[in-house]
Amino acid sequence: MVRPVVIATILFALSNLVLAGQLEAIDGPPRAETAPETSEQSDREREQISEPLSGAEEDSGEAPQERSPPVSPLLERTLLQDIETAEQGELLDWASTLGLSTRGSRRQIEDRILQHYQVRRSPAEAPRSEPAGSVLRIQRARGTRFFDVEQVDERTLRLSGGVLLTVEERGAFHSIEAEEILINTDQSLLNARGNVVYTVQREDGDERFRGDSVLFQIDSWEGVFIQGVTESLQEVDQEEITFFVQGERISRAPGDILVVEGGRITSSRADPPNWSLKADRIWIFAPGEWGLRHAVLHVGRVPLFYFPYFFLPGDRLFFHPVAGHRDREGAFIFTTTYFYGEREESDAPFSIMSLTEAPRDSQRERQGLFLRIPESPPEEETRPDWMLKVMADLYMRLGGYAGVAASMPDLGPLSRFDWRLGLGVSRSIYFENGRYSSYYVEDGEAQQYWNRGAFLGTTLPFRYESEVRLQGRVGTVRFNLEMMMLSDPEFRRDFHNRSEKIDWGAFLSPSADEEDSGGATVNSMNWNAELTWNPSVNHLRPRVRSFSLSPARARVAWRSKRDEGLPQEISPAAGTDKSPQERFFYPQSVTLPELGLTVEGELFRLREGASRKSSSPSDKDLQEDAQDQERRDRARSLRPPWEEEEEESPPHEEGAFRLPDTIGSMRGISDSAAGEISLTYRLNPTVRQDLFTDSASWETAEDVGLDWHYGTIQIGNQGRLVLNARARDRIATLTTTLSSDQRYQSLEIMGDMEESQRDRLQLNAYRGRSFTVTQASQIDLFPLRGYENLESSSLRYSLSSRIYDYGFSGLDSSGDPRYRGQWGQWEPSDITRHQTRAQLQWKRWSATQTLTATSDLPPRDRTYLGELRLERAFLAARFSGGYRERDDRWRADNFVQTYTASFPDQSLRLEQRFEHDPEGVNLVLSRSTLRLGPLQTQLTGRRTVGYDFDPSQGWVSDQTDDFHWTRLTVDLRGDHRLRWWHRRMDLTLNGRVTADIDLQRYTSSSLLIDYGATFSIHRFLDFRISARSRNDLLYQYVPSLADEVERPRRNLFSDLVDSLSLFDRDAREETAFKVDSLNISAIHDLEDWELEFGYSGRPELETVGGVSRYEWRSVVSIFFRWRPVPEIKRNIRIDDGTIDFID
């Protein structure tokens, strides 16, 4: 306890400083503070000296921030003065601008700013230290007064009128706002009254309290709030909800323990609250650790649940027991013990349980059986990312499991090293009469069957799993390995559906369907090992630019199949629920090795002007450049005006300002306009060996072995030479690629094999032997490169062909393979591409106009195609056409014209497309499109056969080819929004009408109407309705069309009225507008609850007794959710009279 005389001295000094308009610390230069005007002061009080309250401020302990570049000497000399003379608000803004933390004391903020600029305090300031106690500042008060209580010989300072008091101590920032504050200097007590708001800011978070009055012990900040309330903002289902913890008395005990007497927790702002959790006493011990005594959950005024005691520990056991029950496995208990690392954090099962949840990234240390958050940060672990855990599970019906799993990243050369081992013992589970059991009946007695595992034909009395995943790097070698081995396909399904945390929500809101969060059935596995080597070849450049061994692989493929020798007691006929012995794993194939080598490089490169001798800078030139750079560096730095440095200007030498001589291409600096020719290469040899087991003869798990059936070896060699050449200014470019691909495959028979299978495999091996050489060349000319508006115009010639082809051609009379080599011929089969293209690009009218002519040349089928594109402002036109040779005959392509006019905002767009047949000079296609705001329409006509209506046959083709208008589509959509009552009520209407009219067979026309509305009342109701109507009898509204097909006439308006007759079934059946779907939803906002009603319906065609008719199918759903605790919910679905409760 600080002596009363010290407290009195401090408060007298505070009073003097308030009167003077400043508040200073005794250990440093003055700092400007905002001070209230005082009404009463005594001369004796003005002579007092301010001293610290108590306790020294500590360093923030923050991690160093990102360092800025070194500062200039001027900034270094003035930075300390700027910091010391800055006000508190300016200092906070400065730190925030630099991205630094603004928490802690003023001294800590100053140190962060100095550390950011890499500036240290001068030795002269070293004796200056932080005050030995707290720094109390009166930020705002209308009046101050000291008075004595003579009866007890105590002095009290009274602050009144919107008081704001701040205190910095031990790395925390306290602020108290109240109408009146009394400070007892002798007892070191602080009493605040009237709309009290107390805030504590720490590095790990803020606390905020509100109440009528508060009494604090200043030195320890222990105190009591009367009618206090604290707030906590939590995110629940992506919605922020404020929880209130209020009580008649909120006391802050030593050790930052918060005790709430007569407490209540709620998120409802109503009075009285819609729901609340009331307790005689609430304890909040630490982050994530709190308890209740005699707690009652109220909904409105109705009590629902009573909790005599409830305690949620913040500390965790280093082993995690989980108990529960499942229908199939029975009762179970899971235990997970972490010897290294911690389990992954998950959300609290109930949102209200996260009110004081500990930070997810909080570090913990083991103390006994618990993982606790230490008072001081623990020492940083050498392997913070490592994890090692042991798992032991027991099932009443299934059996047991024991395993160990680890994750060890950054272990030597390994960047990743994850492994897992596990053993399981289990009984077969039978499903009969809707229940699970581990017993079967044999000879009138109940028996159990313990499952077995197998590996390569060996039967084991247990089931097992193993898995290894690693990645690493040694120098330029990268490697990774993935291996998994299971005793049976059902291992993960049985033993991986486990948890490390108790699901409290499952106890209070059980789900009808159990959620399967574990592994599924595994039917295949692969062991993969891969290595890549990319050594540095800088000393071989440019002849060798890259050299890599990629890939170097080994692979074992495991597959599963049904066991034909399954015992009778565990066969599917016995009612087993997926017995693990129904299927077994076997090795199907082994790939060892698979190697690939890639080498790339450049054989030569010639550049225009490269042979010229380039001049190199002399030592004198280099020295002068260094001096010039030094002078520029000094000019950029700030220099104080009182310390000017004089430098003598160096004498100008003769010829110093003479322009340098023109030189050719310098080493390392390429001239992009210069001509160039280069030859590059790429080699890619590969080899692969595959061994296949005799798996077809294995019928049971005991038959599995390493009996090799046959093997194959595949060798490949791929090569490529690329010649690139370009003339100066890229007037001409040439690219030629010469590629070769050689493949070889051999077959080795290792076991007994049928003749037909042997012949098939041997034939595939023969076909895998080939050698092919191809080439692809392309020449581009830019003859108009010197003309700015035409510089992109070009001429192109391209040729691709097969030069040589060697491959399997068949078997001779003795069954031996025959191969044939053939040089490429001037034939379409060998010439894969032979084409020319001329393109004229003209920059005109603020756009690029393009004319393109393309032709395919012999021996390919000849084609001559042309295209013209013109653009100006919002207008565009495109013309295309050509001729093609087919079967020695020339046929003309359709002449296509497309005209487009569009505004930049696309509010208006017109497009017209014509296609003409040049031979018959006939119009083949016409498509007109108009988009005007929400309206879009399209009219299509084409040359096709016509149709006539025959009452006895329907639509019949007239077999005449002519131009007909075929289809008209109109699409109109829109929405409108209305708001009134200060935007508390909102109505949105939306609709869409789509008409699809067949202009030839008009009975196929249809009309779709989509309409909907959304009506909202703020914090009360959200109502939505959407529907779709369909009308397939549009033609009956046109009398002549209805009479032509002998159908009754209809009136459009009467049909619309009948379609809206909700209470007249006959009218709805008579109208041509049929409802295709209907959806209605209403969400009622009950403040802390949400009630949703939903309805959806649609017609479905049903056939009963050979008679088909449409029946209306409807689904009604009711969904209730408690917003603060969304885990408590209920969903009811009514489908054709069937009621389902869905969680």
Helices and strands as residue ranges (DSSP letters): H 4-20, H 43-46, H 73-85, H 88-97, H 106-116, G 123-125, E 135-140, E 143-149, E 154-169, E 172-184, E 189-202, E 205-217, E 222-236, E 239-253, E 257-266, E 275-286, E 289-299, E 302-312, E 316-317, E 319-326, E 330-340, G 351-354, E 365-367, E 370-372, E 387-395, E 399-407, E 414-426, E 430-432, E 435-437, E 440-442, E 445-447, E 453-455, E 458-460, E 463-474, E 477-486, H 491-495, H 504-508, E 524-533, G 538-540, E 546-562, G 568-570, G 572-574, E 583-607, H 619-636, E 676-693, G 695-697, G 701-703, E 708-726, G 728-730, E 732-749, H 755-767, E 770-781, G 788-790, E 794-811, E 817-823, E 831-844, E 847-856, E 863-872, E 875-886, E 889-892, E 895-902, E 908-917, E 922-932, E 935-950, E 954-980, E 985-998, G 1002-1004, E 1006-1017, E 1021-1031, G 1034-1037, H 1039-1044, H 1052-1059, H 1065-1070, E 1074-1085, E 1089-1104, E 1107-1122, E 1129-1135, E 1138-1142
